[in-house]
Amino acid sequence: MSHIPNRVEFRLLVLLAVATALAGCGRGFQPRDFATPEALFQATLLEFQQKKWDNAQLGFERLTGDLSSRDPLLAPAYFYLALTHEQKREYLLAAQAYERVTDGFPDDTLAPTAMLGTGRAYQSLWRRPSLDAEHGQKAASILRALLSSYPDAKETADAKRRIAQLEEWFAQKEYLTAVHYIKVRPVVDGAIIYLKDIVTTYPSTKAARLSWLRLHELYTKIRWKEDAAETCSAMFKAYPGDAEVKSACGTAAADTATAAKVPPAAVSSPVAYARPAPSPTR
C-alpha cells in the first residue's frame, strides 16, 4: 500500500522541487554539460541566435580551445566567436578571431566573409578622421587583399564600398592637417605638399575638390601664376560647371583648360619629397 503524504510532507516536497528547479536555472549555460563538440556547437549557436552574447562567447571559446586543427567545426567556431565579439563591440578581439579563419583556413568558404569581417572590425576601431589612422590603414590593406585574393566573392562589393569610405577619411585627415599648416603655423609649403598628395592619391574624394581650391588660393597668394593656371585647368576638367571653380578661376580659364590634355606633374605623379610631420589634431 502506497504512502499518502500528509500536508507537511507535501509542502516539503513542493519546496524541494522548487529549490531543485531554481538551482538548475541558476547554473545557466554551461559548456561542460555537453558530451560532444557537435552538441556544444549546436547549443552555442542557439545561444548566439537568441543574442545571448556572453553564453555564445563561452561556448565558442571552449570549442576553439578543445577542437583539433583538422576538425571541420573549428573554422565556424572561430567565425562565430568573431561575430560574437563584434556584437559586443570588442572589435580587436573580433579581428583576431576572424584572422584565425583566414590564416588557418584560406580555402574555406568562410574565408572571404571572415576577411571582410577583419577589415570591418579594424575600420570600426578608427572612430573619426582626426584620430590616429593606423587601424584605418590596416582595414584598407585587408580589404584590398580581399579584392585580390577572392576577386569573384560576393563580399567584394562591400569591400569596395568600405575602401571608398576609408579613402574619404584618409583624405579628410590630410586636409585637416593642411588647414592646420595654413591657419595655425602658418607653413604654406607644408600645406601645399599635403594638398598635392590628396589630389594625387584620393582624386575621387570630396576633400580632393576642396584641396584643389585651396591650392589655387595658395598659389595665387604667393604669386605662382603658372601653378595657379595649371590648377584651374585641372579643376575645370575635373569639375565642369562647378560654381566655386568658376568663381576662383573665372570663365576665361575654361578656354585654356581645353588645351591641357594631361594633368600637371604635381597631379600625375606622387610627391617625391618627404612631408613634414603632421601636428596631432583632435
C-alpha positions in Angstrom: 0.0 0.0 0.0 1.5 3.3 -1.1 2.1 6.1 1.5 0.0 9.2 1.0 2.0 12.3 2.2 0.4 14.5 4.7 0.1 18.2 4.3 3.5 18.9 5.9 5.3 16.3 3.8 3.5 17.6 0.6 4.7 21.2 1.3 8.3 19.9 1.9 8.2 18.0 -1.5 6.9 21.2 -3.3 9.7 23.3 -1.7 12.3 20.7 -2.7 11.1 20.6 -6.3 11.2 24.5 -6.5 14.7 24.6 -5.0 15.9 22.0 -7.5 14.4 24.0 -10.4 16.0 27.2 -9.1 19.3 25.6 -8.7 19.1 24.3 -12.3 18.2 27.8 -13.6 20.9 29.4 -11.6 23.6 27.3 -13.3 22.7 28.8 -16.7 24.5 27.8 -19.9 27.5 25.6 -19.1 29.7 24.4 -22.0 30.9 21.4 -19.9 27.4 20.0 -19.7 27.6 18.8 -23.4 29.0 15.4 -24.1 30.3 16.1 -27.7 31.6 19.1 -29.6 28.8 18.8 -32.1 26.2 19.1 -29.3 28.1 22.0 -27.8 28.3 23.8 -31.1 24.6 23.4 -31.8 23.7 24.6 -28.3 26.1 27.6 -28.5 24.8 28.5 -31.9 21.3 28.6 -30.4 22.6 31.0 -27.7 24.1 33.2 -30.5 20.8 33.2 -32.4 19.0 34.3 -29.2 21.5 37.1 -28.8 22.9 35.7 -25.6 26.3 37.0 -26.4 28.1 36.1 -23.1 26.9 32.5 -23.4 27.8 32.3 -27.0 31.3 33.6 -26.2 31.7 30.9 -23.5 30.7 28.1 -25.9 32.7 29.2 -28.9 35.8 29.9 -26.8 35.5 26.4 -25.3 35.2 24.9 -28.8 38.2 26.8 -30.2 40.3 25.6 -27.3 39.2 21.9 -27.5 38.8 21.2 -31.2 41.8 19.8 -33.2 43.1 21.8 -36.1 41.6 19.3 -38.6 38.1 19.4 -37.1 35.6 20.8 -39.6 33.9 22.7 -36.7 37.0 24.8 -35.9 36.7 27.3 -38.7 33.0 28.1 -38.0 33.7 28.1 -34.3 36.3 30.9 -34.8 34.0 32.7 -37.2 31.0 32.8 -34.8 33.3 33.7 -31.9 34.4 36.7 -34.1 30.8 37.6 -34.8 30.0 37.4 -31.1 32.9 39.8 -30.2 31.7 42.1 -32.9 28.2 42.2 -31.4 29.8 43.1 -28.1 31.8 45.8 -29.7 35.0 44.1 -28.9 36.5 44.9 -32.3 40.1 44.0 -31.7 39.1 40.6 -30.4 36.8 40.2 -33.3 39.5 41.0 -35.8 41.9 38.5 -34.2 39.2 35.7 -34.3 38.4 36.5 -37.9 42.1 36.3 -38.8 42.3 32.8 -37.3 39.8 31.7 -40.0 41.6 33.4 -42.9 45.1 32.4 -41.8 44.2 28.8 -40.8 41.6 28.1 -43.5 42.2 30.2 -46.6 40.3 27.8 -48.8 37.3 27.5 -46.6 34.0 29.0 -47.9 34.0 31.3 -44.8 37.4 32.8 -45.6 36.2 35.8 -47.8 33.5 36.6 -45.3 36.0 36.4 -42.4 38.4 38.7 -44.3 35.7 41.2 -44.8 34.9 40.9 -41.1 38.5 41.6 -40.2 38.5 44.8 -42.3 35.2 45.8 -40.9 36.4 45.3 -37.3 39.6 47.3 -37.8 37.5 50.0 -39.6 35.3 50.2 -36.5 38.3 50.9 -34.3 39.0 54.1 -36.2 36.3 56.3 -34.8 36.9 59.6 -36.6 39.3 61.1 -39.2 41.2 63.3 -36.8 42.4 60.3 -34.7 45.4 58.1 -35.5 44.7 56.3 -38.8 46.7 53.1 -38.0 43.6 50.9 -37.7 42.0 52.5 -40.8 45.2 51.8 -42.8 45.1 48.2 -41.6 41.5 47.9 -42.6 42.1 49.3 -46.1 45.1 46.9 -46.5 43.0 43.9 -45.6 40.0 44.9 -47.7 42.3 45.4 -50.7 43.8 41.9 -50.0 40.3 40.6 -50.1 39.8 42.0 -53.6 43.0 40.4 -54.9 42.6 37.1 -53.1 38.9 36.5 -53.7 38.0 38.6 -56.7 34.8 36.7 -57.5 33.5 36.6 -54.0 30.2 38.3 -53.2 32.0 40.2 -50.4 34.0 42.3 -52.9 31.1 44.8 -53.3 31.0 45.6 -49.6 34.8 45.7 -49.5 34.9 48.3 -52.3 32.3 50.4 -50.6 34.3 50.3 -47.3 37.6 51.2 -49.1 35.9 54.2 -50.6 34.7 55.3 -47.1 38.2 54.8 -45.7 39.7 56.9 -48.5 37.3 59.7 -47.8 38.5 59.7 -44.2 42.2 59.5 -45.2 41.7 62.5 -47.5 39.8 64.4 -44.8 42.5 63.7 -42.3 45.2 65.1 -44.6 43.1 68.0 -45.5 42.7 68.9 -41.8 46.5 68.7 -41.5 46.9 71.1 -44.5 44.4 73.5 -43.0 46.4 73.4 -39.7 49.5 74.4 -41.6 47.7 77.3 -43.3 45.8 78.7 -40.3 47.9 77.7 -37.2 51.5 77.7 -38.1 51.3 79.1 -40.9 53.6 77.0 -43.2 52.5 77.3 -46.8 55.0 74.8 -48.3 53.8 72.1 -45.8 50.1 72.8 -46.7 50.9 72.6 -50.4 52.6 69.2 -50.0 49.6 67.7 -48.2 47.1 69.2 -50.7 49.0 67.8 -53.6 49.1 64.4 -52.0 45.3 64.5 -51.6 44.5 65.3 -55.2 47.0 62.7 -56.4 46.2 59.8 -54.0 42.4 60.4 -53.4 41.2 62.2 -56.6 37.6 61.0 -56.2 37.0 62.2 -52.7 35.2 65.3 -51.5 38.4 66.6 -49.9 40.1 66.5 -53.3 37.9 69.2 -54.7 38.5 71.3 -51.6 42.2 70.7 -51.9 42.3 72.0 -55.5 40.5 75.2 -54.4 43.0 75.6 -51.5 45.9 75.0 -53.8 44.7 77.7 -56.2 44.2 80.1 -53.3 47.7 79.5 -52.0 49.3 79.7 -55.5 47.5 83.0 -56.1 48.6 84.3 -52.7 52.3 83.6 -53.2 52.0 84.7 -56.9 52.9 81.4 -58.5 50.9 82.3 -61.6 51.8 79.3 -63.7 50.9 76.8 -61.0 47.6 78.7 -60.3 46.7 78.5 -64.0 47.5 74.7 -64.2 45.4 74.2 -61.1 42.5 76.0 -62.8 42.9 73.8 -65.9 42.8 70.7 -63.8 39.7 71.9 -61.9 37.8 72.8 -65.0 38.5 69.3 -66.3 37.6 67.5 -63.1 34.6 69.7 -62.0 33.0 71.2 -65.2 30.3 73.7 -64.3 31.3 74.0 -60.7 30.3 77.4 -59.4 33.2 77.7 -56.9 35.7 76.8 -59.5 34.3 79.4 -61.9 34.4 82.0 -59.1 38.0 81.2 -58.3 39.3 80.9 -61.8 36.9 82.9 -64.0 35.3 81.7 -67.2 38.4 82.5 -69.3 40.3 79.7 -67.6 38.0 77.2 -69.2 39.4 78.0 -72.7 42.9 77.3 -71.5 41.7 74.1 -69.8 40.7 72.5 -73.0 44.2 72.8 -74.3 45.6 70.8 -71.4 45.5 67.1 -72.5 47.2 65.8 -69.4 47.2 66.9 -65.7 50.2 68.8 -64.4 53.1 66.8 -63.0 52.0 67.5 -59.4 48.8 65.5 -60.1 50.0 62.7 -62.3 52.9 61.6 -60.1 53.2 61.3 -56.3 55.1 63.9 -54.3 58.7 63.0 -54.5 59.8 64.5 -51.2 59.0 63.8 -47.6 56.1 65.6 -46.0 56.6 67.4 -42.7 55.4 65.5 -39.6 51.7 66.4 -39.0 50.7 68.0 -35.8 48.1 65.9 -33.9 44.6 67.2 -34.3 41.8 66.1 -32.0 
